[in-house]
């Protein structure tokens, strides 16, 4: 009953002092919840971060799936660092190679987009969870993010 589609959308708007992170999939989390599993603290922690950063957390469930959106002030002193997006996306793809993952990252209007079907095509038959794909994937995502930062910063 797990998801086979996952979308991660990060939008950094420094001019509007806004950071928005949306994670959606094609499983209704509420219906798929297994009460025998230990509950996760991730959502309450994210809710607390949103509160501290003058933001909000919204979770919507439907038969088509679930969508979590966290919005907060971009420059808020209480906002934790984002961490390494390339490492996170690489790890998700390596751990769940059968999931159709789409990753979109916007920084001040510039967009980088990558999907697991696109990656599979680039790797030309090399499995997504193969060790040889790991470093290449992290570098590919890092280069994409550096590219949109350069576009933003160029005159």
Secondary structure as UniProt FT lines:
FT   STRAND          5..13
FT   TURN            14..17
FT   STRAND          18..25
FT   HELIX           29..32
FT   TURN            35..36
FT   HELIX           42..52
FT   TURN            53..54
FT   STRAND          56..62
FT   TURN            63..64
FT   STRAND          65..73
FT   TURN            74..75
FT   TURN            77..78
FT   HELIX           85..95
FT   TURN            97..98
FT   STRAND          100..107
FT   TURN            108..109
FT   STRAND          110..115
FT   HELIX           116..123
FT   TURN            124..125
FT   TURN            128..129
FT   HELIX           131..153
//
